[in-house]
Amino acid sequence: MSTLLEFTGVGFDYGRAPVLDDIAFTIDAGSTTALIGPNGAGKTTLLRLAAGVLRAARGEVRLDGRPFHGSSGHSIPVREVAHSIALVPQQLEVAFEFTVEQVVEQGRTPYLGWLRGATREDRRAVERAMELTDVGGLRDRVFNQLSGGERQRVKIALGLAQEPRLLLLDEPTQNLDIGRQVELLDLLDRLHAEGITILASMHDLHLVPHNFDRVLLLTPGEALRTGTPAEMLRPALLERAFHCPPGRHPLLIETMQTPGGGTA
């Protein structure tokens, strides 16, 4: 596999408060990677750096070996980054009563110039995104009136309309019931089969082993670790990262007992 995204010595601070420091990892094209760690560890910040929404204070982020938003001053144009990387946030605030179709159409913004309206290619991309996420039947519904599971699929369709090679998802299963979680993971599997590389921050650890081939573990005050689910979901690492003995937390117990979850 070729390297699609690379972090080298990346750091980021909010004011005087450091959030990430000396972060280094690679994402291979065609891979599926789960980003895990406790709340406040910097998972959302890392995803925003990967999408080019934030600029690294230290180190470099590279796309196809080309640096962008790095401390060296080199930069890939933001529009070009948006052609390759799409970020699906935890929350999407839609102030007006936009329909599902109108929301998904916003994904074509990186392709529109000042004097260029939507083209047949833009229309095709929107239709394809709605087809892949199975939201075509919702196209005339108001986004703010949808259920949580429906909104999540529409947000992913919005990202897919960018026709990205790398899809970044921030806690995609959060606040979804078990049935909707399964539906969403099945969708991610279909997108992966379409050739899309996936990096998703995950809160539900028991969903990681059978749905992702790599794991990034963020532990406050420690170097980022990366490996297979079996290597990263070991009780000793989870206890240190989450400050919770595995035997005292149902999710960690389930992770320990799940094939591929690993043992101490």
FENGI-V842333 format. One record per residue. N is the residue number from 0. BURIAL is I if it has 9 or more other C-alpha atoms within 8 Angstrom, else O. D_FIRST is the distance of its C-alpha to the first C-alpha in Angstrom with 1 decimal. Layout:
N;BURIAL;D_FIRST
N;BURIAL;D_FIRST
This chain:
0;O;0.0
1;O;3.8
2;I;6.7
3;I;9.0
4;I;11.9
5;I;13.4
6;I;16.8
7;I;18.8
8;I;22.3
9;I;22.9
10;I;26.3
11;I;28.4
12;I;32.1
13;O;34.5
14;O;37.6
15;O;38.3
16;O;36.3
17;I;32.9
18;I;30.3
19;I;27.0
20;I;26.9
21;I;24.4
22;I;21.4
23;I;18.1
24;O;14.7
25;I;11.2
26;I;9.6
27;I;5.9
28;I;6.1
29;I;7.4
30;I;8.5
31;I;12.3
32;I;13.9
33;I;17.7
34;I;19.7
35;I;22.9
36;I;26.0
37;I;29.7
38;O;31.3
39;O;31.7
40;I;28.7
41;I;27.1
42;I;24.6
43;O;25.9
44;I;26.1
45;I;22.5
46;I;21.4
47;I;24.0
48;I;22.6
49;I;19.1
50;I;20.8
51;I;22.9
52;O;26.1
53;I;27.0
54;I;26.9
55;I;25.9
56;I;29.0
57;I;27.1
58;I;23.8
59;I;21.2
60;I;18.6
61;I;16.1
62;I;14.4
63;O;12.1
64;I;13.8
65;O;17.2
66;I;19.5
67;I;21.5
68;I;24.4
69;I;24.2
70;I;27.3
71;O;27.0
72;O;28.3
73;I;25.5
74;O;24.6
75;I;22.6
76;O;25.2
77;O;25.3
78;O;25.4
79;O;22.1
80;I;20.4
81;I;22.1
82;I;20.7
83;I;17.1
84;I;17.9
85;I;20.6
86;I;22.3
87;I;24.3
88;I;27.1
89;I;29.2
90;O;32.2
91;O;32.8
92;O;36.4
93;O;37.9
94;O;41.4
95;O;42.7
96;O;43.0
97;I;40.0
98;I;39.0
99;I;35.6
100;I;35.1
101;O;36.2
102;I;33.8
103;I;30.7
104;I;31.9
105;O;31.5
106;I;27.7
107;I;28.4
108;O;30.1
109;I;27.4
110;O;28.0
111;I;31.8
112;O;33.9
113;O;37.4
114;O;38.9
115;O;36.4
116;O;36.8
117;O;34.7
118;O;33.7
119;O;33.0
120;O;29.3
121;I;29.7
122;I;31.7
123;O;29.1
124;I;26.4
125;I;28.8
126;I;29.8
127;I;26.2
128;I;25.5
129;I;28.7
130;I;28.0
131;I;24.7
132;I;26.4
133;O;29.7
134;I;31.9
135;O;33.5
136;O;36.6
137;O;36.9
138;I;36.8
139;O;40.4
140;I;40.5
141;I;40.9
142;I;37.8
143;O;39.9
144;O;41.6
145;I;38.5
146;O;37.7
147;O;35.0
148;I;32.6
149;I;33.4
150;I;32.8
151;I;29.4
152;I;28.3
153;I;30.0
154;I;28.2
155;I;24.8
156;I;26.1
157;I;27.1
158;I;23.6
159;I;22.2
160;I;24.9
161;I;23.1
162;I;20.3
163;I;17.6
164;I;13.9
165;I;14.1
166;I;17.1
167;I;18.8
168;I;21.5
169;I;24.3
170;I;25.9
171;I;25.5
172;I;27.6
173;O;30.3
174;O;33.8
175;I;32.8
176;O;34.5
177;O;32.8
178;O;32.9
179;I;31.4
180;I;28.6
181;O;27.7
182;O;27.9
183;I;25.6
184;I;22.9
185;O;23.2
186;I;22.7
187;I;19.5
188;I;18.3
189;I;19.4
190;I;17.7
191;I;14.3
192;O;15.1
193;O;15.9
194;O;12.3
195;I;13.2
196;I;11.4
197;I;14.1
198;I;15.6
199;I;19.1
200;I;21.9
201;I;23.7
202;I;27.3
203;O;27.6
204;I;25.9
205;I;26.8
206;O;24.5
207;I;21.4
208;I;20.8
209;O;20.5
210;I;18.8
211;I;15.9
212;I;13.3
213;I;13.4
214;I;16.6
215;I;17.9
216;I;21.5
217;I;23.9
218;I;27.2
219;O;29.9
220;O;30.9
221;O;28.0
222;O;24.6
223;I;21.7
224;O;20.1
225;I;16.6
226;I;15.7
227;I;15.8
228;I;18.8
229;I;20.8
230;I;20.4
231;I;21.2
232;I;23.9
233;I;26.2
234;I;29.8
235;O;30.4
236;I;27.6
237;I;28.6
238;I;32.3
239;I;31.7
240;I;29.5
241;I;31.8
242;O;35.0
243;I;35.9
244;O;36.5
245;I;34.2
246;O;37.3
247;O;39.0
248;I;36.5
249;O;36.0
250;I;32.3
251;I;31.5
252;I;33.6
253;I;31.7
254;I;28.3
255;I;29.7
256;O;30.9
257;I;27.9
258;O;26.0
259;O;22.8
260;I;24.5
261;I;25.3
262;O;28.6
263;O;30.0
